[in-house]
Amino acid sequence: MNKNHKPRKIPAFVARAERALRRAARNVQTQNRALGLPVIVWQNGKVVEKLT
């Protein structure tokens, strides 16, 4: 990459979608913590329980 190359600006709708997904994940973690449930995620081709 040369010096004069500017990084691409993320489109507004992509930034909004990313914020919405992060907010949803944070809400799920909060609810699961309150109920004492693990967060279940897909990791390395397997379903894994994450205790938070």
N, C-alpha and C positions, 0 to 999 in steps of 0.2 A: 504494500500500500504506500502510495507516495504522500508527501507532506501536505499537499493541497487538497487531499480527498476529505470531504466532510462526511461524517457518519449520517446515514439515512435517518430522517425524522419518522418516527412511528406515527401512522395515521391515527386520528382521534378515536375512531371506533375501535381500533385494536387496543388502545390504552384503556378505554372504558371497559371493554370486555375483560381485560386482564385484571383491572381493579375489582370488577364484579366477581370473578372467580376467586380471587384472593379473599374477598369479603365473605363469600359463601364458605370457603374452607375454614376461615377463622370462626364463623358461626357454628359449623359442625363440630370443630374441636371444642368450643366452649360448651355446647350442649352435651357432647359425649363426656366431657370432664365432669359436668354437673350430675350426670346420671351414672357415672362410674363405668362407662362403656369404652372399649378400645376403638380407635379409628382403624378401619379396614381399608388398606390400599393395595394397589397392584404394583409389585416391585420385582424386577428381574424375572418376569414371567410367572410369578407366584402371587397368591393372595396372602398378605401379611397383616397381622394385627399390630398396630402401633399403640403402645400404652403411653398416654401423655399426661 
